[in-house]
Amino acid sequence: MKKIMLAYATIVLFLGSCSAHNRQNNETGGTSKAPIDTATIEIHTGADQSQLYLPMLEGKKVGLMGNQTSIIGAKNEHVVDMLLREKVDLKFAFAPEHGFRGEVERGEKVSNEVDTKTGLPLFTLYGGNEKQDSIVKSIDVMIFDLQDVGARFYTYITSLHRVMELCAKHGKELIVLDRPNPCGDQVDGPVRQDDKFKSNVSFHKIAMVHGLTVGELAQMINGEQWLEGGKQCKLTVVPVKNWDHNSRYELPVIPSPSLPNHLSVRLYSSLCLFEGTDISVGRGTDWPFQVIGYNNPVYGDFQFTPGEKSGMSKHVEGKGEMLYGVDLRAIDADKQKFTLRYLLDFYEKMPDKTKFFARPEFFDKLAGTDQLRKMILAGKTETEIRNSWKAELEAYKTMRKKYLLYPDFQ
């Protein structure tokens, strides 16, 4: 594998084995550095640096995996509009779980259609359309540009894997336009080990809070030979400029309907486990992933009633009911890191604990293991639960260091 360095704004080109990349990142990627002052230094995503990847697209037929987060510059121009303006031969776009414009609800079908703004044919890899072989065969190079939020159960990284599978299968190059991880300052939670728990929400053997950008994860997928048959995708990562894993980064565009602001993104990894229960995390309100409640005053003094909101109308826990719980809207988003505190608190307060895990199989898929649920049922503390995954988490952290493109937070 070769790594071509172009000053700080590098392009990382992957061909063959990953040994050279591993050596370089062991020397540079794992060192701890002071956080970048984003108030004075402007962060540039991979997509922003079009001068680095437009030359790779000349004379080629191009496909794109993107959505509403695939934007460029201060004006938030969509990367599709820029590519078409630059006369790139863009043939189609794949859309992830929430659709190309980010308006489809969680778990709902994403259909093959046409983008109304550009006329670009749209296809999906999510749901029952994983294999779009003929589509990928028709192009020379794929671009991946999605904003991830740093949690294993966020399905945009599952879409990354499926695009890599198709590119490896058909010998197509993949260009990942990297973006910061807004929760890239932490690595935590259980590591999914057993394929019994593999699903769209737990696709990779990584920590629940994985601490990677999509570019770094793409390197890991290649380097750990997680693609079918141990194949490797011909991969180019256009990295972020002026960002590291200790940098604050607030998303300029919401990644999906239920993550409307920086606080919801920072709380998401801690609160998403509630989706294996009937407890509301605010879907159907103006504050998804910022409030927690259930239909009993024992859970707290804060009251709210979920209804129907755009992008949050079909899967709303407690819709139309008065719910009681906690209001997290006033807390400091940047201080929020993964915790089991909220989950354990609601479990302790539930009068009939046998009803807490309303969807135990889905909870286990989110967790990537059934041990978390079993330990909660056994009355274990957060410290005891964390100790149970400590060894596997340390092993994951060691593996992760090999694939970092940016200075780490530790």
VOGU-3710 file (C-alpha; in Angstrom, 3 decimals, decimal comma):
1> mkkimlayat> 0,000/0,000/0,000  1,393/3,390/-0,937  0,732/6,648/0,793  1,172/9,731/-1,328  1,646/12,836/0,837  0,730/16,252/-0,554  1,826/18,509/2,346  -0,861/18,569/5,061  -3,760/18,377/2,614  -2,933/14,822/1,700
11> ivlflgscsa> -4,505/12,251/-0,468  -4,044/8,752/0,850  -3,993/6,190/-1,937  -4,388/2,541/-1,020  -3,121/-0,236/-3,267  -2,152/-3,733/-2,192  -1,191/-4,509/1,403  -1,511/-1,992/4,252  1,899/-2,550/5,847  3,447/0,765/4,787
21> hnrqnnetgg> 0,392/2,655/5,990  0,478/0,866/9,318  4,139/1,742/9,904  3,547/5,417/9,198  0,492/5,719/11,425  2,224/3,915/14,267  4,818/6,673/14,103  2,476/9,646/13,750  -1,225/8,867/14,138  -1,269/7,797/17,762
31> tskapidtat> 0,492/10,775/19,289  -1,420/13,114/21,559  -1,544/16,747/20,490  -3,169/19,923/21,726  -6,663/20,527/20,372  -6,957/22,672/17,285  -8,462/26,098/17,939  -11,328/25,949/15,462  -12,183/29,584/16,213  -9,068/30,707/14,343
41> ieihtgadqs> -8,320/27,790/12,007  -10,930/26,782/9,454  -11,627/23,077/9,005  -11,833/21,887/5,404  -13,555/18,584/4,697  -12,389/16,249/1,973  -15,227/17,452/-0,251  -14,110/21,073/0,207  -10,760/20,268/-1,408  -12,037/19,637/-4,923
51> qlylpmlegk> -8,660/20,503/-6,433  -7,365/17,224/-5,012  -9,954/14,885/-6,476  -11,374/16,518/-9,610  -8,259/15,513/-11,600  -8,960/11,870/-10,673  -12,399/12,101/-12,296  -11,378/13,468/-15,693  -12,565/11,268/-18,533  -14,233/8,790/-16,138
61> kvglmgnqts> -17,790/7,692/-15,501  -18,578/8,477/-11,876  -21,061/7,288/-9,255  -21,717/8,893/-5,864  -22,931/7,770/-2,458  -24,242/10,934/-0,837  -27,097/12,776/0,832  -27,942/16,209/2,237  -24,710/16,221/4,265  -22,596/16,073/1,085
71> iigaknehvv> -21,971/19,802/1,021  -19,036/22,068/0,216  -17,813/25,346/1,666  -19,470/28,132/3,624  -22,388/28,275/1,188  -23,200/24,585/1,747  -23,248/23,825/-1,969  -24,116/20,204/-2,644  -21,215/18,199/-4,025  -23,472/16,979/-6,860
81> dmllrekvdl> -24,048/20,545/-8,028  -20,316/21,219/-8,007  -19,514/18,011/-9,904  -22,107/18,754/-12,567  -20,884/22,351/-12,854  -17,357/21,030/-13,379  -18,661/18,769/-16,192  -17,921/15,536/-14,311  -19,655/12,601/-16,002  -21,832/11,746/-12,985
91> kfafapehgf> -24,072/8,804/-13,810  -26,041/8,117/-10,605  -26,122/8,433/-6,837  -26,679/5,873/-4,113  -28,680/7,081/-1,112  -28,283/5,797/2,477  -30,982/4,971/5,043  -32,612/8,396/5,241  -32,617/9,051/1,499  -30,691/11,410/-0,750
101> rgevergekv> -32,217/14,552/0,757  -32,341/13,154/4,324  -36,143/13,123/4,555  -36,867/9,376/4,901  -37,689/8,027/8,368  -35,547/5,491/10,224  -35,966/1,987/8,897  -38,366/3,024/6,138  -37,923/1,856/2,557  -35,676/4,010/0,400
111> snevdtktgl> -36,866/3,602/-3,178  -35,014/3,938/-6,464  -36,060/7,259/-7,995  -34,754/10,459/-9,618  -33,448/13,498/-7,752  -35,971/16,221/-8,556  -33,393/19,019/-8,430  -30,767/17,557/-10,776  -32,507/14,700/-12,596  -29,800/12,342/-11,333
121> plftlyggne> -30,913/8,688/-11,095  -31,004/7,564/-7,444  -30,569/4,051/-6,092  -30,255/2,588/-2,610  -28,052/0,040/-0,892  -30,210/0,138/2,227  -32,877/-2,468/2,947  -33,436/-5,103/0,270  -31,228/-3,557/-2,429  -27,746/-4,445/-1,217
131> kqdsivksid> -26,483/-5,765/-4,542  -26,493/-3,185/-7,281  -23,873/-4,942/-9,372  -24,970/-3,762/-12,795  -25,001/-0,145/-11,666  -21,465/-0,215/-10,292  -20,220/-2,113/-13,362  -21,311/0,837/-15,503  -18,902/3,352/-13,955  -15,143/3,738/-13,436
141> vmifdlqdvg> -14,978/5,322/-9,997  -17,267/5,752/-6,969  -17,281/8,706/-4,565  -18,416/8,270/-0,957  -19,391/11,452/0,880  -21,595/10,973/3,962  -21,389/12,600/7,379  -21,157/9,955/10,096  -21,765/10,668/13,808  -19,348/8,177/15,400
151> arfytyitsl> -21,714/5,470/16,674  -21,597/1,885/15,395  -25,375/1,712/15,058  -25,556/4,715/12,726  -26,105/2,988/9,392  -24,119/5,298/7,104  -21,013/3,220/7,870  -22,927/0,089/6,833  -23,520/1,829/3,502  -19,772/2,504/3,289
161> hrvmelcakh> -19,065/-1,212/3,658  -21,550/-2,160/0,940  -20,083/0,368/-1,482  -16,617/-1,018/-0,767  -17,875/-4,561/-1,376  -19,238/-3,597/-4,783  -16,118/-1,681/-5,778  -13,838/-4,542/-4,721  -15,985/-7,097/-6,528  -15,957/-5,188/-9,811
171> gkelivldrp> -12,488/-3,643/-9,649  -13,695/-0,049/-9,289  -11,855/2,689/-7,424  -13,523/4,303/-4,408  -12,752/7,889/-3,381  -13,813/8,690/0,193  -14,239/12,403/0,835  -13,556/12,368/4,547  -15,425/14,414/7,143  -14,754/15,020/10,851
181> npcgdqvdgp> -16,311/12,730/13,423  -18,271/15,029/15,791  -17,749/12,408/18,523  -14,221/11,510/17,463  -12,843/12,475/20,868  -13,852/9,173/22,455  -13,757/5,385/22,049  -16,132/3,472/24,293  -18,711/0,743/24,763  -18,747/-2,953/23,928
191> vrqddkfksn> -17,009/-4,236/20,793  -19,211/-6,361/18,557  -17,474/-9,753/18,367  -20,022/-12,465/17,602  -21,558/-12,464/14,097  -24,784/-13,564/15,783  -25,343/-9,875/16,513  -24,315/-8,572/13,101  -26,966/-6,356/11,516  -27,404/-2,996/9,794
201> vsfhkiamvh> -27,011/-1,363/13,223  -23,981/-3,436/14,246  -22,187/-4,310/11,042  -18,535/-4,075/12,062  -16,412/-5,523/14,847  -15,729/-2,110/16,293  -16,539/-0,322/19,549  -20,027/1,111/19,977  -18,441/4,592/19,969  -15,768/3,844/17,411
211> gltvgelaqm> -13,658/7,027/17,314  -13,050/6,906/13,548  -13,825/9,040/10,543  -15,330/7,203/7,581  -11,945/7,451/5,862  -10,222/5,800/8,792  -12,906/3,121/8,972  -12,524/2,449/5,248  -8,828/1,833/5,887  -9,718/-0,541/8,715
221> ingeqwlegg> -12,202/-2,465/6,562  -9,484/-2,945/3,945  -6,653/-3,579/6,373  -8,532/-6,107/8,510  -9,827/-7,849/5,363  -13,474/-7,519/6,353  -14,683/-7,480/2,754  -16,052/-10,709/1,338  -13,315/-13,215/0,579  -10,681/-10,934/2,127
231> kqckltvvpv> -10,698/-8,696/-0,942  -9,456/-5,133/-0,797  -11,067/-2,122/-2,379  -8,885/0,223/-4,408  -9,257/3,141/-2,028  -8,386/6,825/-2,039  -9,121/8,944/1,037  -9,151/12,722/0,690  -8,591/13,709/4,335  -9,889/16,629/6,349
241> knwdhnsrye> -7,564/19,604/6,701  -7,032/21,323/10,086  -8,878/18,744/12,208  -7,793/16,158/14,751  -9,565/13,825/17,162  -9,516/16,426/19,903  -11,154/19,137/17,785  -14,663/20,370/18,377  -16,825/19,987/15,275  -20,477/20,946/14,948
251> lpvipspslp> -22,186/19,593/11,850  -23,241/22,295/9,351  -26,165/20,149/8,112  -28,226/17,715/10,188  -27,339/14,098/9,303  -30,881/12,709/9,763  -34,295/13,962/10,976  -33,840/12,845/14,597  -30,419/14,467/15,084  -31,270/18,158/14,683
261> nhlsvrlyss> -28,395/19,758/16,586  -24,986/19,317/18,181  -26,408/18,185/21,524  -28,505/15,413/19,978  -25,447/14,182/18,082  -23,354/14,126/21,254  -26,062/12,304/23,258  -26,998/9,867/20,506  -24,558/7,099/21,448  -25,817/7,080/25,061
271> lclfegtdis> -29,533/7,304/24,280  -29,929/5,131/21,182  -29,926/1,959/23,330  -33,345/3,050/24,601  -34,670/2,042/21,178  -34,614/-1,549/22,416  -37,204/-0,401/24,982  -40,537/1,460/24,846  -39,024/4,514/26,536  -39,095/7,681/24,456
281> vgrgtdwpfq> -35,970/9,621/23,544  -38,011/12,479/22,153  -38,895/11,307/18,666  -42,031/13,141/17,620  -40,981/16,271/19,541  -38,753/19,239/18,767  -36,025/17,709/20,952  -35,187/14,182/19,734  -32,261/12,617/21,613  -32,388/15,451/24,135
291> vigynnpvyg> -35,243/14,285/26,396  -36,134/10,898/27,884  -39,521/9,825/29,239  -42,115/7,141/29,899  -45,780/7,101/30,956  -45,273/7,119/34,723  -44,398/10,085/37,003  -41,801/7,910/38,746  -39,331/8,708/35,945  -39,100/12,443/36,590
301> dfqftpgeks> -40,791/15,819/36,785  -40,248/16,859/33,169  -43,332/16,262/31,007  -43,723/16,028/27,241  -46,099/14,485/24,711  -44,637/13,078/21,470  -46,675/13,726/18,361  -45,868/13,759/14,663  -42,974/15,717/13,273  -41,459/15,694/9,814
311> gmskhvegkg> -39,226/12,644/9,567  -40,492/11,361/12,942  -44,100/10,226/12,522  -44,110/6,477/11,905  -41,935/5,132/14,730  -42,688/7,273/17,767  -42,568/5,750/21,243  -45,352/7,083/23,499  -47,109/8,994/20,708  -49,999/11,031/22,112
321> emlygvdlra> -49,224/10,125/25,738  -48,079/12,327/28,573  -44,560/11,157/29,359  -42,450/11,876/32,429  -38,693/11,949/32,595  -35,631/14,127/32,242  -34,810/17,201/30,186  -31,224/17,288/28,903  -31,557/20,336/26,645  -29,598/22,709/28,897
331> idadkqkftl> -26,496/20,564/29,375  -23,129/21,306/27,719  -23,026/19,282/24,501  -19,238/19,222/24,278  -18,921/17,613/27,712  -21,191/14,709/26,773  -19,506/11,366/26,267  -20,896/7,855/26,205  -22,536/6,791/29,464  -24,923/4,112/30,707
341> rylldfyekm> -26,188/6,423/33,443  -29,500/7,292/31,796  -30,258/3,708/30,780  -29,520/2,312/34,239  -31,480/5,101/35,933  -34,647/4,339/33,968  -34,189/0,613/34,512  -33,931/1,129/38,269  -37,073/3,289/38,316  -39,239/0,906/36,264
351> pdktkffarp> -41,752/-0,745/38,618  -41,943/-3,960/36,564  -38,401/-4,536/35,318  -39,464/-7,544/33,217  -41,039/-5,056/30,790  -37,984/-2,831/30,392  -36,425/-4,613/27,391  -39,490/-4,523/25,155  -37,401/-5,535/22,118  -34,508/-7,556/23,573
361> effdklagtd> -33,234/-8,878/20,239  -32,992/-5,367/18,810  -31,349/-4,089/21,991  -28,705/-6,814/21,638  -28,095/-5,838/18,011  -27,621/-2,198/19,021  -25,239/-3,257/21,785  -23,509/-5,822/19,573  -23,801/-8,342/22,398  -26,363/-9,840/24,787
371> qlrkmilagk> -24,034/-9,412/27,757  -24,976/-5,776/28,358  -28,665/-6,616/28,680  -27,938/-9,620/30,891  -25,727/-7,579/33,207  -28,377/-4,886/33,546  -30,941/-7,566/34,407  -28,484/-8,929/36,987  -28,354/-5,513/38,684  -24,724/-4,734/37,838
381> teteirnswk> -23,361/-1,220/38,220  -21,968/0,855/35,364  -18,448/0,236/36,671  -18,996/-3,528/36,701  -20,465/-3,443/33,211  -17,590/-1,349/31,876  -15,066/-3,747/33,384  -16,721/-6,599/31,488  -15,776/-5,113/28,108  -12,486/-3,478/29,130
391> aeleayktmr> -10,175/-6,100/27,581  -11,905/-6,190/24,205  -12,095/-2,396/24,129  -8,349/-2,086/24,780  -7,665/-4,561/21,963  -9,877/-2,512/19,640  -8,079/0,707/20,606  -4,759/-0,895/19,676  -6,119/-1,973/16,299  -7,663/1,457/15,718
401> kkyllypdfq> -4,302/3,204/16,085  -3,047/1,525/12,908  -5,624/3,277/10,755  -5,692/6,827/12,095  -5,201/9,656/9,624  -5,288/12,400/12,253  -3,603/13,026/15,619  -5,517/11,230/18,352  -7,221/12,602/21,465  -5,049/10,470/23,757
//
